[in-house]
């Protein structure tokens, strides 16, 4: 039996939240020490963990400039889900052809509802499209390096929803375009 003075009562088994602060300690303009403007508790969900964190935002009196931590680079704006989690979910869905339930089971450490997993898949697709569109010059250079392209046209039909046409460079494997057309008629594909 232990004595009462050796017992420590604890009402919380959770460790203190991880703290994210800006790397800058001093103002780059005046050299004064930065002051904490605001702290906020946030949820951070990565492939490894689902945790609460505290983010400190600092500023200086000489200007209205604010300094934020690397936490802002880990997640999209106002989202608790990290970019690496978003990428893993998107790749599981679109490269490995996994269903939402399988994806949720892959990330048991993060409690992700079905609708959130679906939303993250759509967000991944939007980011993927944006990167593809921004990379048009690099894609063009890659095709030219290979001596041109062999265009492969493929279409799949979803009953009542039109046809999804995919234009792909057969040499590099790069998908150049994916678009929905009303039907497979050549008139619809030309436009």
ROSE-4610 file (N, C-alpha, C; in Angstrom, 1 decimal, always signed):
// ROSE-4610
residu = [X/X/X/X/X/X/X/X/X/X/X/X/X/X/X/X/X/X/X/X/X/X/X/X/X/X/X/X/X/X/X/X/X/X/X/X/X/X/X/X/X/X/X/X/X/X/X/X/X/X/X/X/X/X/X/X/X/X/X/X/X/X/X/X/X/X/X/X/X/X/X/X/X/X/X/X/X/X/X/X/X/X/X/X/X/X/X/X/X/X/X/X/X/X/X/X/X/X/X/X/X/X/X/X/X/X/X/X/X/X/X/X/X/X/X/X/X/X/X/X/X/X/X/X/X/X/X/X/X/X/X/X/X/X/X/X/X/X/X/X/X/X/X/X/X/X/X/X/X/X/X/X/X/X/X/X/X/X/X/X/X/X/X/X/X/X/X/X/X/X/X/X/X/X/X/X/X/X/X/X/X/X/X/X/X/X/X/X/X/X/X/X/X/X/X/X/X/X/X/X/X/X/X/X/X/X/X/X/X/X/X/X/X/X/X/X/X/X/X/X/X/X/X/X/X/X/X/X/X/X/X/X/X/X/X/X/X/X/X/X/X/X/X/X/X/X/X/X/X/X/X/X/X/X/X/X/X/X/X/X/X/X/X/X/X/X/X/X/X/X/X/X/X/X/X/X/X/X/X/X/X/X/X/X/X/X/X/X/X/X/X/X/X/X/X/X/X/X/X/X/X/X/X/X/X/X/X/X/X/X/X/X/X/X/X/X/X/X/X/X/X/X/X/X/X/X/X/X/X/X/X/X/X/X/X/X/X/X/X/X/X/X/X/X/X/X/X/X/X/X/X/X/X/X/X/X/X/X/X/X/X/X/X/X/X/X/X/X/X/X/X/X/X/X/X/X/X/X/X/X/X/X/X/X/X/X/X/X/X/X/X/X/X/X/X/X/X/X/X/X/X/X/X/X/X/X/X/X/X/X/X/X/X/X/X/X/X/X/X/X/X/X/X/X/X/X/X/X/X/X/X/X/X/X/X/X/X/X/X/X/X/X/X/X/X/X/X/X/X/X/X/X/X/X/X/X/X/X/X/X/X/X/X/X/X/X/X/X/X/X/X/X/X/X/X/X/X/X/X/X/X/X/X/X/X/X/X/X/X/X/X/X/X/X/X/X/X/X/X/X/X/X/X/X/X/X/X/X/X/X/X/X/X/X/X/X/X/X/X/X/X/X/X/X/X/X/X/X/X/X/X/X/X/X/X/X/X/X/X/X/X/X/X/X/X/X/X/X/X/X/X/X/X/X/X/X/X/X/X/X/X/X/X/X/X/X/X/X/X/X/X/X/X]
num = [1/1/1/2/2/2/3/3/3/4/4/4/5/5/5/6/6/6/7/7/7/8/8/8/9/9/9/10/10/10/11/11/11/12/12/12/13/13/13/14/14/14/15/15/15/16/16/16/17/17/17/18/18/18/19/19/19/20/20/20/21/21/21/22/22/22/23/23/23/24/24/24/25/25/25/26/26/26/27/27/27/28/28/28/29/29/29/30/30/30/31/31/31/32/32/32/33/33/33/34/34/34/35/35/35/36/36/36/37/37/37/38/38/38/39/39/39/40/40/40/41/41/41/42/42/42/43/43/43/44/44/44/45/45/45/46/46/46/47/47/47/48/48/48/49/49/49/50/50/50/51/51/51/52/52/52/53/53/53/54/54/54/55/55/55/56/56/56/57/57/57/58/58/58/59/59/59/60/60/60/61/61/61/62/62/62/63/63/63/64/64/64/65/65/65/66/66/66/67/67/67/68/68/68/69/69/69/70/70/70/71/71/71/72/72/72/73/73/73/74/74/74/75/75/75/76/76/76/77/77/77/78/78/78/79/79/79/80/80/80/81/81/81/82/82/82/83/83/83/84/84/84/85/85/85/86/86/86/87/87/87/88/88/88/89/89/89/90/90/90/91/91/91/92/92/92/93/93/93/94/94/94/95/95/95/96/96/96/97/97/97/98/98/98/99/99/99/100/100/100/101/101/101/102/102/102/103/103/103/104/104/104/105/105/105/106/106/106/107/107/107/108/108/108/109/109/109/110/110/110/111/111/111/112/112/112/113/113/113/114/114/114/115/115/115/116/116/116/117/117/117/118/118/118/119/119/119/120/120/120/121/121/121/122/122/122/123/123/123/124/124/124/125/125/125/126/126/126/127/127/127/128/128/128/129/129/129/130/130/130/131/131/131/132/132/132/133/133/133/134/134/134/135/135/135/136/136/136/137/137/137/138/138/138/139/139/139/140/140/140/141/141/141/142/142/142/143/143/143/144/144/144/145/145/145/146/146/146/147/147/147/148/148/148/149/149/149/150/150/150/151/151/151/152/152/152/153/153/153/154/154/154/155/155/155/156/156/156/157/157/157/158/158/158/159/159/159/160/160/160/161/161/161/162/162/162/163/163/163/164/164/164/165/165/165/166/166/166/167/167/167/168/168/168/169/169/169/170/170/170/171/171/171/172/172/172/173/173/173/174/174/174/175/175/175/176/176/176/177/177/177/178/178/178/179/179/179/180/180/180/181/181/181/182/182/182/183/183/183/184/184/184/185/185/185/186/186/186/187/187/187/188/188/188/189/189/189/190/190/190/191/191/191]
x = [+0.8/+0.0/+0.9/+0.5/+1.3/+0.8/+1.7/+1.2/+0.6/-0.2/-0.9/+0.1/+1.2/+2.1/+2.9/+2.9/+3.6/+2.7/+1.4/+0.4/+0.2/+0.2/+0.0/-1.3/-2.3/-3.5/-3.4/-3.9/-3.9/-5.2/-5.8/-7.1/-7.0/-5.8/-5.6/-4.5/-4.7/-3.7/-3.0/-3.5/-3.0/-1.8/-0.8/+0.4/+0.1/+0.9/+0.6/+0.7/-0.1/-0.1/+1.3/+1.6/+2.8/+2.7/+3.7/+3.7/+4.4/+3.8/+4.4/+4.6/+5.9/+6.2/+6.9/+6.9/+7.7/+9.2/+9.9/+11.4/+12.1/+11.5/+12.1/+11.9/+12.9/+12.9/+12.9/+13.5/+13.6/+13.1/+12.6/+12.1/+13.2/+13.0/+14.0/+14.2/+13.2/+13.3/+14.1/+13.6/+14.2/+15.1/+15.0/+15.8/+15.2/+14.1/+13.4/+12.9/+12.8/+12.2/+10.7/+10.3/+8.9/+8.0/+6.8/+5.9/+4.8/+4.2/+3.1/+1.9/+1.3/+0.1/-1.1/-1.0/-2.1/-1.7/-2.3/-2.1/-3.5/-3.4/-4.7/-4.5/-5.4/-5.4/-6.0/-5.3/-5.8/-5.6/-6.3/-6.2/-5.3/-4.3/-3.4/-3.5/-3.9/-4.1/-3.1/-2.2/-1.2/-1.4/-0.7/-0.9/-0.5/+0.4/+0.8/+0.0/-0.6/-1.3/-2.4/-3.3/-4.4/-4.2/-3.7/-3.3/-3.8/-3.8/-4.1/-2.7/-2.6/-1.4/-1.8/-0.8/-0.9/+0.0/-0.6/+0.1/+0.3/+1.5/+1.8/+2.0/+1.3/+1.5/+2.2/+3.3/+4.0/+4.0/+4.3/+4.4/+5.3/+5.6/+6.4/+5.7/+6.0/+5.3/+5.7/+6.8/+7.3/+6.5/+5.8/+5.1/+3.9/+3.0/+1.8/+2.1/+3.4/+3.7/+3.6/+3.0/+2.9/+3.8/+4.2/+5.2/+4.5/+4.4/+3.7/+4.7/+4.2/+5.1/+5.0/+5.8/+5.8/+4.5/+3.7/+2.4/+1.6/+1.7/+0.9/+1.3/+2.6/+3.0/+2.7/+2.2/+1.9/+0.5/-0.4/-1.8/-2.4/-3.4/-4.1/-4.7/-5.0/-5.6/-6.9/-6.9/-8.1/-8.5/-7.5/-7.8/-6.9/-7.4/-6.5/-5.8/-6.1/-5.5/-4.3/-3.2/-1.9/-1.8/-0.9/-0.8/-0.3/+0.5/+1.0/-0.2/-1.1/-2.3/-3.2/-3.4/-4.2/-3.6/-2.3/-1.6/-1.8/-1.6/-1.8/-3.2/-4.2/-5.6/-5.9/-5.4/-5.7/-5.0/-3.8/-3.1/-3.7/-4.2/-4.9/-6.2/-6.9/-8.1/-7.9/-7.1/-7.0/-5.9/-4.8/-3.8/-4.1/-4.4/-4.7/-6.1/-7.0/-8.4/-9.1/-8.8/-9.4/-10.7/-11.6/-12.9/-12.7/-13.6/-13.5/-13.3/-14.1/-14.0/-12.6/-12.0/-10.6/-9.6/-9.8/-9.0/-9.1/-10.3/-10.5/-9.8/-9.9/-9.3/-7.7/-7.2/-5.7/-5.2/-6.1/-5.7/-6.5/-6.4/-7.2/-6.7/-5.5/-5.0/-5.8/-6.2/-7.0/-8.4/-9.3/-10.7/-11.2/-11.3/-11.8/-13.2/-14.2/-15.5/-15.6/-16.5/-16.7/-16.7/-17.6/-17.8/-16.5/-15.7/-14.4/-13.4/-13.4/-12.5/-12.8/-14.1/-14.6/-14.1/-14.3/-13.9/-12.4/-11.7/-10.2/-9.8/-10.5/-10.2/-10.5/-11.6/-11.9/-10.8/-10.4/-9.4/-8.1/-7.7/-6.5/-6.6/-7.7/-7.9/-7.8/-8.3/-8.2/-6.7/-6.0/-4.6/-3.8/-4.1/-3.5/-3.7/-4.9/-5.2/-4.5/-4.4/-3.7/-2.2/-1.6/-0.2/+0.0/-0.9/-0.8/-0.9/-1.8/-2.0/-0.8/-0.2/+0.9/+2.2/+2.2/+3.3/+3.3/+2.5/+2.3/+3.6/+4.5/+5.8/+6.7/+6.7/+7.5/+7.0/+5.7/+5.1/+5.5/+5.4/+5.7/+7.2/+8.1/+9.5/+9.8/+9.0/+9.2/+8.7/+7.6/+7.1/+8.1/+8.6/+9.6/+10.9/+11.3/+12.5/+12.3/+11.1/+10.8/+10.6/+10.7/+10.5/+9.1/+8.2/+6.8/+5.9/+4.7/+3.8/+3.0/+2.5/+1.6/+0.3/-0.7/-1.9/-2.8/-3.2/-4.1/-5.4/-6.5/-7.8/-8.6/-9.1/-9.9/-11.2/-12.3/-13.5/-14.2/-14.8/-15.6/-16.9/-18.0/-19.3/-20.0/-20.5/-21.3/-22.7/-23.5/-24.9/-25.6/-26.1/-26.8/-26.0/-24.7/-23.8/-22.9/-23.0/-22.1/-20.9/-19.9/-18.7/-17.5/-16.6/-15.4/-14.3/-13.8/-12.7/-11.4/-10.4/-9.0/-8.1/-7.3/-6.2/-4.9/-4.2/-2.9/-1.8/-0.6/+0.6/+1.1/+1.1/+1.4/+2.9/+3.7/+5.2/+5.5/+5.1/+5.5/+4.4/+3.2/+2.2/+1.4/+1.7/+1.1/-0.3/-1.2/-2.6/-2.7/-3.0/-3.0/-4.3/-5.4/-6.7/-7.7/-8.6/-9.7/-10.9/-11.9/-13.1/-14.3/-15.5/-16.7/-17.4/-17.8/-18.6/-19.9/-20.9/-22.3/-22.3/-21.5/-21.5/-20.2/-20.1/-18.8/-18.8/-19.8/-19.9/-18.7/-18.1/-17.0/-17.2/-18.5/-18.8/-18.6/-19.0/-18.8/-17.4/-16.6/-15.2/-14.3/-14.7/-13.9/-14.0/-15.1/-15.2/-14.6]
y = [-1.2/+0.0/+1.2/+2.2/+3.4/+4.5/+5.3/+6.4/+7.5/+8.3/+9.4/+10.5/+10.7/+11.8/+11.4/+10.1/+9.6/+9.6/+9.7/+9.7/+11.1/+11.1/+12.4/+12.2/+13.1/+13.0/+13.8/+13.2/+13.9/+13.7/+14.8/+14.7/+14.6/+14.7/+14.6/+13.7/+12.8/+11.9/+12.4/+13.5/+14.0/+14.8/+14.7/+15.5/+16.9/+17.9/+19.3/+19.4/+20.3/+20.4/+20.9/+20.5/+20.9/+22.4/+23.2/+24.6/+25.0/+25.8/+26.2/+27.7/+28.2/+29.6/+30.0/+31.3/+31.7/+31.6/+31.3/+31.1/+32.5/+33.6/+34.9/+35.2/+35.6/+36.1/+37.6/+38.2/+39.7/+40.2/+41.5/+42.2/+42.4/+42.1/+42.3/+43.8/+44.6/+46.1/+46.8/+46.6/+47.4/+46.7/+45.3/+44.5/+44.2/+44.8/+44.6/+43.2/+42.7/+41.4/+41.4/+40.3/+40.2/+39.9/+40.4/+40.1/+39.2/+38.4/+37.5/+38.4/+38.3/+39.0/+38.2/+36.9/+36.0/+34.6/+33.8/+32.3/+31.7/+30.6/+29.9/+28.4/+27.7/+26.2/+25.8/+24.8/+24.2/+22.7/+22.1/+20.6/+20.4/+19.5/+19.1/+17.6/+17.3/+15.9/+15.6/+14.7/+14.2/+12.7/+12.0/+10.6/+9.8/+10.4/+9.7/+10.0/+11.2/+11.6/+12.6/+12.6/+13.6/+14.3/+15.5/+16.1/+17.6/+18.1/+19.5/+20.2/+21.4/+22.2/+23.6/+24.4/+25.8/+26.6/+27.5/+28.3/+29.7/+30.2/+31.6/+32.5/+33.6/+34.6/+35.8/+36.2/+37.4/+38.6/+39.7/+41.0/+41.9/+43.1/+44.1/+45.4/+46.3/+47.6/+48.5/+48.3/+49.2/+49.1/+48.0/+47.8/+46.9/+46.7/+45.8/+44.4/+44.1/+42.8/+41.8/+40.6/+39.5/+38.4/+37.6/+36.5/+35.2/+34.2/+33.0/+31.8/+30.7/+29.5/+28.7/+27.6/+26.7/+25.9/+25.9/+25.3/+25.7/+27.0/+27.5/+26.9/+26.3/+25.6/+24.2/+23.6/+22.2/+21.9/+22.9/+22.7/+23.8/+23.4/+24.5/+25.5/+26.7/+27.7/+27.3/+27.5/+27.1/+25.7/+24.8/+23.4/+22.7/+21.7/+21.0/+19.8/+19.5/+18.3/+18.7/+18.0/+18.4/+18.1/+18.7/+18.5/+17.0/+16.5/+15.1/+14.1/+14.4/+13.5/+13.6/+14.9/+15.1/+14.4/+14.4/+13.7/+12.2/+11.7/+10.2/+9.8/+10.5/+10.2/+10.3/+11.3/+11.5/+10.4/+10.1/+9.0/+7.7/+7.4/+6.1/+6.0/+7.1/+7.1/+7.0/+7.8/+8.0/+7.1/+6.7/+5.9/+4.4/+4.2/+2.8/+2.4/+3.3/+3.1/+2.5/+3.0/+2.6/+3.3/+2.7/+3.3/+4.1/+5.0/+5.9/+5.1/+4.0/+3.2/+2.7/+2.2/+1.7/+2.8/+4.0/+5.1/+5.5/+5.5/+5.8/+4.8/+3.6/+2.5/+2.6/+3.2/+3.3/+4.3/+5.3/+6.4/+6.3/+5.3/+5.1/+6.0/+6.5/+7.5/+8.8/+9.1/+10.4/+10.0/+10.6/+10.3/+11.2/+10.6/+11.3/+10.8/+11.6/+11.1/+10.9/+10.1/+9.8/+11.1/+12.0/+13.2/+14.0/+14.0/+14.8/+14.1/+12.7/+12.0/+12.3/+12.3/+12.6/+14.1/+15.0/+16.4/+16.5/+15.8/+15.8/+15.2/+14.2/+13.6/+14.7/+15.4/+16.5/+17.6/+18.0/+19.0/+18.6/+17.3/+16.8/+16.9/+16.6/+16.7/+18.1/+19.1/+20.5/+20.9/+20.5/+20.9/+20.2/+19.0/+18.2/+18.9/+19.3/+20.0/+21.4/+22.1/+23.4/+23.2/+22.2/+21.9/+21.5/+20.7/+20.3/+21.5/+22.4/+23.6/+24.5/+24.7/+25.5/+24.9/+23.6/+22.9/+22.7/+23.5/+23.3/+23.4/+24.4/+24.5/+23.3/+22.8/+21.6/+20.4/+20.3/+19.2/+19.3/+20.5/+20.8/+20.4/+20.8/+20.4/+18.9/+18.2/+16.8/+16.1/+16.6/+16.0/+16.3/+17.5/+17.8/+17.0/+16.8/+16.0/+14.5/+14.0/+12.7/+12.6/+13.8/+13.8/+13.9/+14.5/+14.7/+13.7/+13.6/+12.7/+11.8/+10.8/+9.9/+10.0/+10.6/+10.9/+9.7/+9.4/+8.3/+8.9/+8.6/+9.2/+8.0/+8.2/+7.2/+7.8/+7.1/+7.6/+6.6/+7.0/+6.1/+6.7/+5.9/+6.5/+6.1/+7.1/+6.8/+7.1/+6.1/+6.2/+7.4/+8.2/+9.4/+10.6/+10.5/+11.6/+12.1/+11.5/+11.9/+11.0/+11.4/+10.6/+11.4/+10.7/+11.3/+10.9/+12.0/+11.8/+12.1/+11.3/+11.5/+11.5/+12.6/+12.7/+12.4/+11.5/+11.1/+10.9/+11.4/+11.1/+9.7/+8.9/+7.5/+7.3/+8.2/+8.0/+8.3/+9.5/+9.9/+9.4/+9.1/+8.7/+9.8/+11.0/+12.2/+12.4/+12.6/+12.9/+14.4/+14.7/+16.1/+16.8/+16.0/+16.6/+15.5/+15.9/+15.0/+15.9/+15.6/+16.5/+15.6/+16.2/+15.5/+16.1/+15.2/+15.6/+15.0/+15.6/+15.0/+13.6/+13.3/+12.0/+11.8/+10.6/+10.2/+10.7/+11.4/+11.9/+12.8/+12.7/+13.5/+15.0/+15.5/+16.9/+17.4/+16.6/+17.0/+17.0/+16.0/+15.9/+17.0/+17.5/+18.6/+19.8/+20.1/+21.4/+21.3]
z = [+0.0/+0.0/+0.0/-0.8/-0.9/+0.0/+0.5/+1.4/+0.5/+1.1/+0.4/-0.1/+0.6/+0.1/-1.1/-1.4/-2.7/-3.9/-3.7/-4.8/-5.4/-6.7/-7.4/-8.2/-7.9/-8.6/-9.9/-10.9/-12.2/-12.9/-13.3/-13.9/-15.5/-16.0/-17.4/-17.7/-18.7/-19.1/-20.4/-20.9/-22.2/-22.0/-22.8/-22.7/-23.1/-22.8/-23.2/-24.7/-25.3/-26.7/-27.3/-28.4/-29.1/-29.4/-29.3/-29.5/-30.8/-31.6/-32.9/-32.8/-32.9/-32.8/-34.1/-34.4/-35.6/-35.3/-36.4/-36.2/-35.9/-36.4/-36.1/-34.6/-34.0/-32.6/-32.5/-33.5/-33.5/-34.8/-34.7/-35.9/-36.9/-38.1/-39.1/-39.4/-39.1/-39.4/-38.3/-37.1/-36.0/-35.0/-35.1/-34.2/-32.8/-32.6/-31.3/-31.2/-29.9/-29.7/-30.1/-30.8/-31.2/-30.0/-30.0/-29.0/-29.5/-28.6/-28.9/-29.1/-30.3/-30.7/-30.3/-30.6/-30.4/-30.3/-29.5/-29.5/-29.7/-30.5/-30.7/-30.7/-30.2/-30.2/-31.5/-32.1/-33.4/-33.3/-34.2/-34.4/-35.6/-35.4/-36.5/-36.8/-38.0/-38.4/-39.5/-39.1/-40.1/-40.3/-41.2/-41.3/-40.0/-39.2/-38.0/-36.8/-36.7/-35.5/-35.7/-34.7/-34.7/-33.3/-33.3/-32.0/-32.0/-30.8/-30.5/-30.5/-31.1/-31.1/-30.7/-30.3/-30.0/-30.9/-31.6/-32.6/-32.0/-32.0/-31.5/-32.7/-32.8/-33.8/-33.2/-33.7/-33.1/-34.0/-33.4/-34.2/-33.5/-34.2/-33.6/-33.7/-32.7/-32.6/-33.8/-34.4/-35.4/-36.7/-36.9/-38.2/-37.8/-38.8/-38.6/-39.1/-39.4/-39.9/-38.9/-39.2/-38.3/-38.8/-37.8/-38.1/-37.6/-38.5/-38.2/-38.2/-37.7/-37.6/-38.8/-38.8/-40.0/-40.1/-39.0/-39.0/-40.2/-40.6/-41.7/-43.1/-43.1/-44.3/-44.3/-43.2/-43.1/-43.5/-43.4/-43.7/-44.7/-45.4/-46.2/-45.2/-45.8/-45.0/-44.2/-42.9/-42.1/-42.1/-42.4/-42.4/-41.4/-40.6/-39.7/-40.4/-41.6/-42.3/-43.1/-42.8/-43.4/-44.8/-45.6/-47.0/-47.2/-46.4/-46.6/-46.4/-45.5/-45.3/-46.6/-47.0/-48.2/-49.4/-49.6/-50.7/-50.6/-49.4/-49.2/-49.5/-49.0/-49.2/-50.7/-51.4/-52.8/-53.7/-53.4/-54.1/-53.9/-52.6/-52.4/-53.2/-53.3/-54.0/-55.5/-56.1/-57.5/-58.2/-57.4/-58.0/-57.6/-56.4/-55.9/-56.0/-56.4/-56.6/-55.4/-54.2/-53.0/-52.7/-52.0/-51.7/-50.4/-50.1/-48.9/-47.6/-47.5/-46.2/-46.0/-47.1/-47.0/-46.6/-47.2/-46.9/-45.4/-44.9/-43.5/-42.6/-43.0/-42.2/-42.2/-43.3/-43.4/-42.4/-42.0/-41.1/-39.8/-39.1/-37.9/-36.8/-36.8/-35.8/-35.9/-37.2/-37.4/-37.6/-36.8/-37.0/-38.1/-39.3/-40.5/-40.9/-40.8/-41.2/-42.8/-43.2/-44.6/-45.5/-45.1/-45.9/-46.0/-44.9/-44.9/-45.8/-45.8/-46.7/-48.1/-48.4/-49.8/-50.2/-49.2/-49.5/-49.7/-48.9/-49.1/-50.4/-50.9/-52.2/-53.3/-53.2/-54.2/-54.1/-52.9/-52.7/-53.3/-53.1/-53.8/-55.3/-55.8/-57.3/-57.8/-57.0/-57.4/-57.4/-56.3/-56.3/-57.4/-57.7/-58.8/-60.1/-60.4/-61.6/-61.7/-60.6/-60.5/-60.8/-60.3/-60.5/-62.0/-62.5/-63.9/-64.8/-64.6/-65.4/-65.3/-64.1/-63.9/-64.5/-64.8/-65.3/-66.8/-67.5/-69.0/-69.7/-69.3/-70.0/-69.8/-68.6/-68.3/-69.1/-69.2/-69.9/-71.4/-71.9/-73.3/-73.6/-72.7/-72.8/-72.8/-71.9/-71.8/-73.1/-73.6/-74.9/-76.0/-76.1/-77.1/-77.0/-75.7/-75.4/-76.0/-75.9/-76.4/-77.9/-78.6/-80.0/-80.4/-79.6/-80.0/-79.1/-79.6/-78.8/-79.8/-79.2/-79.9/-79.1/-79.7/-78.9/-78.8/-77.6/-77.4/-76.9/-77.5/-77.1/-76.6/-75.4/-74.7/-74.1/-74.1/-73.5/-72.8/-71.6/-70.8/-70.7/-70.7/-70.6/-69.3/-68.6/-67.4/-67.8/-67.7/-68.3/-67.8/-68.7/-68.4/-68.0/-68.0/-67.6/-68.6/-69.9/-70.9/-70.9/-71.7/-71.9/-71.3/-70.6/-70.1/-71.2/-71.8/-72.9/-72.2/-72.4/-71.9/-73.1/-73.2/-74.2/-73.5/-74.0/-73.2/-74.2/-73.8/-74.6/-74.3/-75.3/-75.1/-74.7/-75.2/-74.9/-73.5/-73.0/-71.6/-70.6/-71.0/-70.1/-69.5/-69.9/-69.3/-69.9/-69.0/-69.5/-69.8/-71.0/-71.5/-71.2/-71.3/-71.1/-70.6/-69.7/-69.3/-69.3/-70.1/-70.2/-70.4/-70.0/-70.2/-71.4/-72.3/-73.5/-73.5/-74.2/-74.2/-74.8/-75.9/-76.5/-77.2/-77.7/-78.4/-79.9/-80.3/-81.7/-81.9/-83.2/-83.5/-83.4/-83.6/-83.5/-82.1/-81.1/-79.7/-79.2/-79.8/-79.4/-80.0/-81.2/-81.8/-81.0/-80.4/-79.7/-78.3]
